[in-house]
Amino acid sequence: MILPADLMDLSFGPSQDGRSITPAIEDALGQLNNHGPLATTAQVTGETAMDEAGGGLSPHVNRPSTGMGNPHDDQEQIMGTLTRMRDVTQDPREESPASSQMDNMLPQSYSRPLRSGNQHVFTSLSTAAGLEGERASDAQELAEVYGGEARHVAQSVYIGRILAGLDTVLEEVSNLTRKVETLSKDVATLESVVEVLSPRTNNPGQRHVATQGEVNREMNDPEDAGQPTQKAWVVSKELNKLIIGQALKMMTNPILEAYTAVETGGRQRGRGRRSGVWLTYSLFNSVKVCYSLSLMCNNVFQTHAANQPSEWKALHLPTTRLGVSDATATAEYHKKIRYHLKHARERFHKLLLHWNLMITMELPQLLTGIDEVDIGEEDGVLAVPALEELYFTIAQRFCNTGKHQNAESMWAATGGATRARLAYVRREAARIYQNGKSSSSIWDAVDIQLGKLKLQSGPYTIAFYKLVYDKDLELFNGKATFAEVKARFNFQLPSDAEVEAAIPVGAGANVISQ
């Protein structure tokens, strides 16, 4: 007779005392050990207790004590026990009333420790494969999963983990590749520079200066006795003239995204914050002249550099050698641009507030404007000119009238976007002046508003400019003084509600007109 304790041993393989079992029992036990589902062959009878967490049968199995009875009866008892255990571990999709009751009584489990023989095989194979630590633990967990569906789910999860890890590795390799490519380009550039400088280093007595541009790049060297003294690169009068001319032309250009800032956030960004997005059409970037045809500058005035002869560039612009520019000369060049832009903004602001209009060459100058204290007049004596007169005066002062001889001709050739931009800038200047000449910069306020409009839709921006432009035409008709206007109008900008209400249905075209 086989005791229940012996049945525990049989559930994990043949008994160690050599006791023989029938082929049917051996096949059933083999299927159980191999984690395969057992087919339903009999109905559950009697009471069975399972310890699924341990993966075996409880030693307490209720069966009648037969003593040393017939071996055939013992085999039937064993087969009945295995059938009951099969019913407990059967596929949940093939639930029977009896197995459903057992599910409510027993904990659900999908893994169990490997038996000693299988554990030995696993240890040997994992050691040979070099699995250690976390990887060995992962393999152990996967090996201990039993049941066909459970093994399928576990393998799917582990494959997903492997694919996720591969994605991470591929991303890191891609980032590393880009870094290596960047470093390779830097090394190649450095090698080229070294090759150019090597002849000078090997022959210090032979000083070669091919162009005036190289003269500008070379600093004074008092150690070279008998050699001509070389001066540091400086901005020439011709380059200063070109910078000023471009700055004055751009002041009323509606393409400008900012007047002081060179990137989003401008001077309003707090210290320590990351840089914003580079503004291609800021005033600085639009005025900056491309000083090398080999540099692809996204600049509205690129043609100015392209139209200059090579000799002019060598004399007046910072040079580049194999794509590497002179850092000191370039910094001085940018510094001079900022200096001229500062004065151009100041001149433009003053013209917005008070004007010196020349009617004819024979008549005396007529001083009109908003800020009349600076010109010796009481506030409210002089009329504020209309927008077209203001635009022509600015063009005269900036030497940018072109072929136009009067305000009417120039205004007729001016686009709606330029008219709207000029009206908005005058509105901003009047708003700050009306609030008591506060110390706030008009150009900071303009940059902030332009940044807001850039985030809005096209119809919103058009409606905003149209409100400002139409109000300027209404208030400043060339007859009213600023004292009269400010007494009945607040120069605050239109609110969001006012702008949205002004957007016509199906808007999309520019409606700024004469």
Order of alpha helices (4+ residues) and beta strands (2+ residues): alpha-alpha-beta-beta-alpha-alpha-alpha-alpha-alpha-alpha-alpha-alpha-alpha-alpha-beta-beta-alpha-beta-beta-alpha-alpha-alpha-alpha-alpha-alpha-alpha
